[in-house]
Amino acid sequence: MTAAPAPTPKRRLRKILLAVGAVAAAVLVAIPLARNMEHGPLDADARRQAPGQFVSLSHGIVHVRIAGPEQGRPVVLVHGFSVPSYVFDRTSADLAAAGFRVIRFDLYGRGWSDRPKVDYDRRLFADQLLELMDTLQVPKADLLGLSMGGAIVGRFAAEHPERVRSVVLVAPLTRAHDISVMAWPGVGEWLTRAWFLPSLATSQLEDFAHPEHVAGWAERFQPQMRYDGFGRAILSTIRHLSNESSLPDFEKVGKKGLPVLLVWGDADKTVPYAEHADVQHAIPQAQFVSLPGLGHLPVVEDPAAVHPQVAAFLKQH
């Protein structure tokens, strides 16, 4: 009986490489699964712990909170990329105390609102705002947009100026972001699950010049991450909204002559302070308030420096 030939060095190397490749592939699959924080649907049982109310719009259920006198002038607050409407807790309270009817809501994919399987772009969010105003029977409102919310308000005001009394932009998303490999199919999904989402809560502290003043901020962010569809919505927003400039919409707002207040912390590193010049150029009539020593979320970091100026601006119009 002839003995089997001994494996050649090439065959041994091939087997080793195949084994290493199999292990690497298993690890690549396991990492996002192990780091996945979504553990169930955002259903009626989950929503029982949410304050406020819910309305049904064309792309799903939307979480809404309303404060202030019923006959007060409506002011709608639009939050940013990932922190839902609780970012406006103090804004809502202060403007309601000033006599305004304050409406805030969670954008699709965030907070207690549904996470539809759609492209998360300016069109989706501007239509969400329009439908919400129609559902709540608000024919015209002052709009305040924070960060990405500023880009959404810019699109809405450019398309529906007849529904807008005035605009407040707080550190609005302005320039297009280079999203690099996050745009690649498969790669973006893997990076979102394995790297971006696990660090997203703690990265919120980078929005503040003095994060030590906002204890518990990262922990408050985490509950929304537990429900199916959050990561998909975040990645879709990166791919369909963050990579586009807001300046064309801001230029239309400028040409329509709408009253605009622009507010920016000069220590903002999330949407760099220097970009205020681009917005001012696009909206020449904008009043500008520069906030020394404050970061990307001045409405949270130092409400007393922001809200009286916002209320005074609103009362001018």
N, C-alpha and C positions, 0 to 999 in steps of 0.2 A: 504494500500500500504506500503510495507516494505521499510524503508530507506536504502540507499546504505551504506555499511560498511565504517567506517572512515579509511583513509589510515594508514597503519601501519608505524612505524618509518623506517622499512627497505624499504618500497615502496617510502616513501618521500626521503630517502637518494639516492635511485636509480634514481629518477627523477632529483634530484639536480645534481648528477654526470653526467647524460646524458646531461643535459642542459649545465653544465660547459664544458663537452667534445665537444659539438656542437660549443660552442663559441670559445673554444681553436682551434678546427679544422678550423673554419672560419678565425681566426686570422692567423693561420699558412699558409693558402692559400693566404690571403690578403697581407701579408708582402712582399713576393717576387714580387707579381704583382704591388704593390705600389712602390717598389724600382727598378723596371725594367727600365733601361735607353735606351733600344733598341726600336726604334719607326719607323723603316722602312727599306726597302732593300737598299743595297749598289749597286746602279744601275748607268747608264750612267749620269743621271742628278746629282746625288751626286758627281760623280767623276769629273765633270767639274771644281770644285774648286781645284783639286789636281794639283800640279806641276809635271813636268816630263812626262813620257809616260807609255803606258800599253802594255803588251804582253799576248798572250793566251797560257797557258800551259795545261797539261792534266787534272789538277784539277781546272782550272779556270783562271780568269784574275789576272795578277800580276802587281803591281805598281813598276816602275823602274825609277831611276834617274841616269844620266851619266854626268860626268864632266871631264875636262882635255883634252889635245890634242888628236886628233883621233889616232895618231901614238904612243901615250904613252903606256907604259907597263901596261896591265890591272891589277887592284887591285880590288877584290870584297869584299865588306863589309857586314857582316852578323850580324844583331842586335840580341837582347836578347829576354827574355820571353814575355814582354808586350809592351815596348816602341818601336814603329816602326822605320823606317829608318831615321827619322829626328834626331835621337840621333847622327847621323854622319854628321850633317850639317857642323860643323867646321872641322871634319876629312876629309871630301870630299874636302872642299875648300883648306885645307893646302896641302893635297897630290896632288891635281890637280895643285896647284901652283908649286909643286916640279917636275912636268912633268909627273905624272902618269895619266893613264886613269882610273878614279874611277867609279865603278859601285856599286850602292846600291839599295836595293829592300825591299819591305815589305813581310815578311813571310806570308804564308796563315793564315787567321784569324786575321790579324793585319793591321792597317793602311788602305790603300785604296785597298788592295788585297782581293780576294774572300775568303769566309768562307765555304769551302766544308764540307759536312757531312761525315767525315772520321776520323780515329784515327790520332791524332796529335802527331806523334812520330818522332824519328830520321830518319827513312826511308822516311817519307813524305817530310821532310825538306831537306834532302840530295838529294833526287830525284828532288826537286824543284830547288835546286842550279845547279844540273847537266843539267836539261832541259833548265834553263835560259842561262847557258853558251853555250849550243848547239844552242839555238835560236839566241843569239847575236853573234854567230860564234867566240867564245873565246876558242881556243883550250887549252890554259894553262894560269893560273893566279896565282898571289899571293893572299892569302886569309887572311882576318882579321875577327876574330870572337870575339864578345863581350858577356860575360856571357853565356847564353844559346846558343848564336851564336858560342861560342867556342866549345861547345859540338857538334853542327851541323858540323862545320868545321872539328872537329876531326873525325867524322864518314866519311865525304866526303874524307878527305885525306887518311884515312885508306883503303878506298875502291877504290879510283881513284888517286893514287899517281902520275900517268902519267899526270894528269891534273893540278898538283900543282907545282908551282915554290918554294914557301916558305909559311910559316904559321906564323901569329901573333895571339896570344891568350891573350886577355885582361880579366883578372879575370874570367876564364872560369868555367862554371858549371862543378863540378868535382865529388863530392860524391852523392850517391842516397839520396833523401829526403824521410823521413817518412811522407806520405800524410794522414795517419790516416783515419778519417771518411770521408774525401773527396773521398775515393775510394768506399764508400757504395752507391749503386744505390738509387736514390731518396734523400737520405740525402745529398750527395755531391751537387746535383742540387739545393736543397733548400738553403744550406749554401752559395753556389756561388751567388745566386740571392739576398738573404736576408742580407748577411754579407760581403762576400769577394769583390764582384764587387763594391758596394757602397763606399768602402774605398780604392779601388785600385788606383785611381788617386792621392790622397793625400799621399798614402804610398810610391809613387815614390820618395818623398823627403828623405826617409830613405837611399837612395842610395848615398847620398852626406854627406861628412864630414862637409860641410858648406852650408846647404840648402839656407841660406840667399843670397848666390851669384847667385842663379838660379831662380830669380823671374819669375813667370808665368809658371813654369815647369808643375805643376799639371793641370793647365787649358789647356795647349797645348795637354795634353793626352786625354782629354775628348771627342773630336769629334768622334774618331773611335769607342767609346763605344755606339754610338747612332744607329748603324746599326745592323740588325739582324745577329745573329750567332757569335757575339764577345764572349759572355759569354760561349757559348757551346765550342768554340775553346779553350778558356782559361782553362776550366775545363778538357777538353780532353788532353791538354798538361800536366797538373798536373798529370793526371792518366797514361799517356803513355810515358812521357819523363822525368819529374822531379824525378820520383821514380827509375831511373836507373843511375848507375855510368858511367862516361865517361872514366874511367881509362883503360878499355880494348881497346878502340879505341886509346887513347893516347899512349899506349904501342906499338900498331901496327905502329903508326906514328914514334915512337922512333926507332923501328927496321928497318923501311924503310930509315932512315937517312935523312929525309927531314929537311931543315933548319927551326928552330923554334925560335921565340922571345916570351917570356912570360913576361907580364906586369901586375903588381898588386899594388894597393894602400894599404898601410899598415894599413889604418883605415877602410878597407872594412868590413862591418858587414853583407852584403847580401850573398856574397860567402866568407867566412872567409879567411883572409890573410894567415893563417897557412896552408891552403890547397895547397899553392904553392909547398910545399915540396913533396906532392903526385905527382904533375904534373912533377916536375923536376926528380923524381925517375923514372917515366914512360917514360920521354923523356930526356935522359941524355945529349943530345947535345943542349938542349934549352939554349939560352942566357936569363938571368933573369934580369929584371929591376924592382927594388922596388921603389915605389913612396911615400915618407914620407908625412903623413898628408892628404892623399887623400882617398876617398871612392871608391864605386863600379863603378862609371862612370868617371874615370879620363879624358877620351876624351872630356867630357863636362865640368868638374869642373876645369881642368887646361890643356887645349890643348897644351900650350907651353912646358909643362913638358913631354908630350908624343909624339907628332907628329914628332918633329925633330929626335927622337930616332927611331921611326918607319921608317921614310924615309931613314935614314942612314942604317938601317938593310936591307931594301929592295934593296938599291943600292949596297950592298955587294954581292948580289946573282943575 
